[in-house]
């Protein structure tokens, strides 16, 4: 790469620039605006370099925003990273509803080829699922899935697979408390997900997360327990519940569950894809294994795709409140009302308190991979992360796993841990997930297909079996708009049945990860 444009200066006020590739020490390099410096040391790819002297205590500016303070004096040409930058949270004077930009309306309406469900929802995949209420029924759920897999599924070409949705929670928290309600929302969201045509919920019987409570709160159907009790098989799409202790043990429950679901396979297979407006799509936006290029390439490109989705009447769901922290001021300006902005700020305050109660701090950057990739503070990471949400107005803020009913750009309160975050968005109704990554997160999520977007070309070429799209080309001459449109078209193709690379590898059975933030007793 020519040293003439080896640096990216992202905003005129920035005092740091980003290295497009590895830069040796002692090299004169410049950015597109003509500013030039001599590197005092080797600068890793996508890391920051000071473009002018920065005194100790002065703010470090990237994207035109403060990402930290210089913990020591930094000379022009020096590497800027965790060794000379400290995270510093300042009180923010928030603005509300001052940057409401509606995406331009499309000239033509687009459709995808999806499944129209009886309850009025729309699916992009057609799975049969076992949902475990508690870890104690997880093995039974897996046994049922294994037994069903022995069936000749080639007779049912429209069924995408059998998935056991198992987890490590479900007991030892307050009955009826917030954790219980949150887990219930998550389980019910998956049981009723439009990408699942037939579902059986398996409980143990004595757990806190009672299947009966789930049935009562969310209207699931309780099947008879003993083998002598007769119960007609409900129609496809109506989740059913079995308790191991009532049925008479693991073996009897496996036999009963397999029998019920085998009866449903012909009905679950009796579907066909039809044209559906993309306004019916809900797309989850996720980033993981981020690097210094994430906020420059893949995330802004996904933001462009998000705006296109919103313009067509669809829904884009931003998540990970800990990775909004430090950039929430950008979203309060885009909130459609003061009420929506205050809901976001209430979630920020909840996370600050949650961190304090657990003897931690939210204003840090916990990932080793993030730091290796060039991200220095959580504020820098957050400013890049919110770019996934484009520029559309923020219309609603949802709690974890709440059903997403508002169209447009919305936010869901999830942790930054990718499996838990995506689980919440899928429970909320997301039928497709787009996941940007700089380090190379190998993620998939059943039943929602996951499109992987690489932030840089070296990683994309190294992990071609896992990455669907290379946004690293933005550093090589492509535009954010070009890659954003590529992502948008990939969303439509994936929703219409085109398999993602994670699906081709069968990834997604182990990524179901309900978030339970409270204490375990």
N, C-alpha and C positions, 0 to 999 in steps of 0.2 A: 504494500500500500504506500502511495506517495506520502511523504512527510508533510506535503503542502496542506492536506486536509485530513491529517491523522486524528484530529480532535473534533469532538462534537460540543459546541457551546449551545446549550439548550435554551438560554434566555439572555438577552443583552445585559441584564444586571448580575448574572452569575459570576462568581469568582473561582469556580472550578469548571473544568471541561471533562468530557468522558473520552477515554482512549478507544478508538475503533478496533484496534488490535494491540498486541504486545509491542511496546515501544522500548528500545534499549536506552540505557543511560547515555547522556552526552549528546543526544540528538535534538536538533532544532525542529520543532513541530509547530503546526499552526491549525487554526480552525477556519471555517469558511468565511468568517468575518475579517480575517487577516491577522488576528492576534497571534503572536508567536512567542514561544518560550523554549528554553533549553532544558531537557529533562535532567534532573539531578540524580536520578536513580531509575532503574527499570520500572516501567508502569505496566501492570498486568492488563490484559484485554478487559474492557468495559469498566475499569476502575477510574478513579478521579485524579486529576492533576490540577494543581493551583496555577491559574493563569496570571495571577498577580500576587504580590506579598499580602499575607493575611496575618494581622497582629493577633497575639494571644487574646482570647476572649471574644474575638470578633465572630460574627455569624458566618457559617458556611452556606453559600447560596447555590442551589441547583433548581432548575425549573422556575427560577425567579422566586423561590420559597426558601425559607430557612430550614435546613435539615440538621443543624447542630451548631456547636461553638468550637472554635479552635482551642484545644487544650494546651497548645504551645504555639509559638510563632511558626508560621509556615511560609517558606520562601517560594517565590514563583518558580515553577518547574518541579516542585516536590510532589511526591505521592501523597494523596490525602485519603486517610482511611482511619481505622479504629485506633491506631497508635497516636494520632494527633487530633482526633475529633471526639467531643463529648456530646451525648444527647442532652438537650436542655428544653424542657417544656415551659412555654411562657403562656400567660393568660391571654386569651384570644378575644378580641372584640368581634363577635360574630355579626355578619350581615345576613339578612333573611330575604329570600325571594327576589334577589336583585339581578339574577342572571338566568332568566327563564327563556330558553331557546328551544322552540319546537322544531324537530326535524322536518325538512320539507316533505310534503306528501308525495308519494310515488305516482307516476303517470299511469302505471298498470298495476293491478293487484296480482300477487303471486300466490301460488298454492303449493302444498306438498301432498304426497300420496301417503295417507295415514289411515288409521282404523277409527271408525265412528262407533263409540260405545253407547249402550242403551241409556245410560244416565246423562248423556249429552256431552261427555268429555271426549277427548281425541288422543289416540295413542300413536306412538312412532315404532313401538315394538310390541310383541305378543308373547309374554311369558306366563308360565304357571309358577306360583311361588308358595313356599312354606315360611310363615313369619313366626318366629319364636318370641314369646312374651318375656322369657327369662333365660339366663344361661343354662339353667337346669333342664330346659327342654330343647337345648340346641342340638345335642347328639341325636335325639329322636327326629328332629327336623331334618338333619343330614341323612339319617337312615332312610327316611321317607323319600327324599330326593334321589338317593342312590338306588332305591328299589324301583322308583318310577323310571329312572334312566335306563333300566333293563328292558323297559317296554320298547317296542319297535316304533320309535318316534318318527321313522321314515314314513309311517302311515299318516303322520300329521305334519305336513311340510310347512304349515302356517304358524306352528308353534316354535318360538325361538329358543326355548329351553326350559329346564326346571331349575329354580334357584332356591336354596335354603338361606333365608335372611336371619342370621344368628348373630348374637352379640354377648357381651360379658356383664350385662346389668340385669335389672328387673326385680331386685329385692334389696332389703336393708336400707330403704329410705322411707320417708314419711308417707303413709297411705293418704292419698288425696292431696298431697303437697305439690309444690311446683315441679319437682323432679318427676313425680308420678304423672302429672298432667302432661308434661313435656314428652315423656316416653310414650304415653298414650297417643299423643298427636302424631308422633313419628311412626309408630306401628300402624295406626289407622291410615296415615297418609300413604304408606306403602301398600297396605292391604287393598286400598281403593284406587291405587295409581292406575291411570289409563293405559300404561304399558304392560299391565298385568291383567289377564283375562280371567284367570281362576286362581283362587288363593285359599289356603287353609291356615288358620292361626292356631299354634300349638302352645298350650300352657302346661305347667306342672300340676298346679292345683292349690298349693299352699303359699305361693310367692306373694310379695306385696303387689306387684303389677298383675293383679287378678285379671284373667281373661273375662270373667263375668263383669268386672268394672269396665273393661274396654268395650264389652258388648253393650253395656248400659249407656256409656257416655257417647259412643260412636255408632251405635246401631248395627253392630255385627250380629251374625246369627249363631246361636249356641246349638250345636248338634247334641243329640242324646249321647250319654256316656257309655252305658253298658251295651254289650252286643245284643242283648235281648230286646232293647228298646228300638223301635222302628222310627226312622226319620227319613223323610223324602229328601233327595239331593236338591239343594237350592240351585237356582239358575246361575249360569256363568256371570261373573261380575259381582256376585253377592258374597263377600268374605264370610267364611265359617270358622267356628271355634271348637277345638277339642282340648280337654284336660286329661293328662296322662293318668293321674290318680283316679279320676272318675271312670275312665275306660277300663283300667285294670292293669296298668304297667306299660312298659316300653314296647314289648313285642305286639301286644294287642292293639296299642295305639298306632304302631306302624302299619299293621294289617288293615285297620279301620281307615286310616288316612289314605293309604294307597288305593283301597277300594273306592273310596269317595272320589278321589281325584281321577282315577282311571275312567270312571263314569263321565267325568267332565271333559276329558280330552277331546272327544269328537265335537262337543259344543265349542270348546276353546279354539279348535282348528277351523271352525266354520266362520271365517272372517275373510275379508278381502280389502285391499287398499283402494281408497277412493280419493278424489281430489278434495282437499280441505284448505280453506284460506289460512295463510301463515299467521294471521291474526290470532289463531287458536294455539299458537306455540308459546310455551314458556321455556326460556333458555337460561340455565344456570351459568354464571360467570365465575370462574375460579382461577387462581394462580397459585403455584407451588414450586418449590425449588427455584425461587426467583434469583435473578442476577442483575448486574448493572445495566444490562440491555433491556430488561423487562419493561421498564417505564418508557423506553424509547421506541421499541419495535412491536412486540406481540400485544402488549396491553393497549396502547393507543389504536392498533389495528382492530383488536376486538371491540374497543369502544366505538369505532366507526361502524362495525357490523352490528353492534348493539343499537346504535342510532337508526340504522336501516331497518332493524327488526321493529323498533318502536314506531317508525314512520309507517310501517305496514300494519300497525294496530296490534302487534305482538307484545310480549312481555320479556324483559331482560332483568334478571335477578342478580344484583351485586350482593356479596356476603362478606364475612370475616371482619367484624367490627374491630378486633385488635389491629387489623391492617388497614383500617380507615383512620385510626387514631393518629392525629397529627395532620390529617388532611380533611377532617370533617368540616372545616370552614369552607372548603370548596363546595361541599354538598348542601350546607345550609343556604348558600346563595342560590342553589338550584332547586330548593324545596318549593313545592307549589303553595305552601302555606306555612305560617309560623308554627302551627300545630305539628306538621310533619317534621319540621326542623327540630322542634323541642323533643319529639319522640326519639330522633337520632341522638341528640345530646344527652337525653336520659339514659340511653344505652351506653354511651361513652362513660358517663359517671358511674353506671353499674359496673363496668369493667374495671375502672380505677379502684372502686371499692372491693371488687372481687379479688383483684391482685393484692391489695393491702391485707385483706383477711387471710390470704394464703402466703403471706410473707414474701411476696414477689413484687415486681414493678412492671407495669405495662410499657413504659417508655424504654424498651430495650430491643435488641434484635437477637432473638434466641437461636437462630439457625446458623450452624457452622457453614453450611453450604451457601447461605445468603452472603456471608462475609467473604468466603472464598470467591464468590461471584462478583464482588465489588460493592455490595450494599453495606453501609456503615452504621446507620441508625434506623430505628423503626419509622421515623418521620420520612426519611428518604424512601424507604420501602413503601410506605402508605401512599405517598404522592404518586408513585408509579402504579400502585395497585388500583387506585380509584379511577385511573385512566380507562380501565376495562368498562366503566359505565358510560363512556362517551360524553355527550354534552346535553342530553335530553333532561327535562325537568324530573326531579325526584317526586314521585307521586304517593308513595306509601312506605312505611317502615313496619316490618313484621317481626314478631318473636320467632324463635327457633321452631321450625316445622309447622308453622301456622299455614293453613291453606291460602295460597296467593290468589286473590280474586280481582285485584286491580290490574288493568292493562297499562302498559308503558314501562318506564324505568322505575324499579322498586329496590328496596334494600331489605335483607333478612339478617337478623342478629345471629351469627354463628361464630364459633371459635376459628382461629387461624389454622387449626389442624385440618388438613385437607379432607380425610375420610369423613370426619364428623361434620365438616362444613357442607360437603356435597350431599351427605345423607339428609341434612336439614332441608336443602333446596329441593331435593327429589321428593321428600315427604310433602313439601309445599306444593308440588305439582309439576316441577320441571321435567319435561319429556326428553330434553337434550341438554348436555353439559359441554361447555367449551373451556378447556383447561390450558392455560399458558404456563410454560416452564422454561427456565434458563439453564438449570443444572441437569434436567432430564428426569422429571418425576414419571414413573411408570404406573399410571393410574387408569383404572377403568371402573365403571359402576353399573351394575345391573340393578334395575331394568332400564336405566337411562343411558344411551350410548354417549361416550365421552370422546370429543374431538381434541387431540393434543396439538398445541401450537408451540413450536420451538422459537426462542427469542434470538438465537444466534446460529449461524450456518455450521460451524465446527461440530456443535453438539447434534444438530439435525442430521448431518452426514454420519456421525458416529452411532446414532441411535435411530437409523431409518426404519427399523421394524416397529418403532413405538411412536414416532412423530408423524402426524398427518399433514401438517402444514409448516413451512419454513418461513417465519417472519424475519429471519436474519437477513433476508435479501434487502430489507429496508436500509441496512447499513452498507449495501452494495449498489444502490441505485434505484430500487423499487420505492414506491411511495406508500405511505400509511394507507391511503385510500385504496390503492390496488390490492394490497394484502387484506385490507378490511373487507373488500368486496369478495375476495376469494374465500374468506372465512364465512361470510354470509351465504354464499352459494353452497359451501360445504355443509352448513347447517341444514339447508333445504334438502340437499341430496341425502344426508344422514337421516333426517326425519322421514324421508321417503323410502328408507330401507337399505341404503348403501352402508356397508359395514365399516366401522372405524378399525384402525389397526389394533387397538386394545381388545375389541370384540373378536377379531380374527385370532387373537392369541388366547381367547377364553378368559380374559381378566375381568374381574368384577364380582366374583362370588364371596370374597373375603372383605370387601370394602364397606359393607354395611356397618355403620359405626354411630349409633345414637349417642348424642351428647347428654350426659347427666352431670351437671356442674356441682351439685351439692354434696354434702358429706355422706359417707357410707357407714352405717352403724353395724 
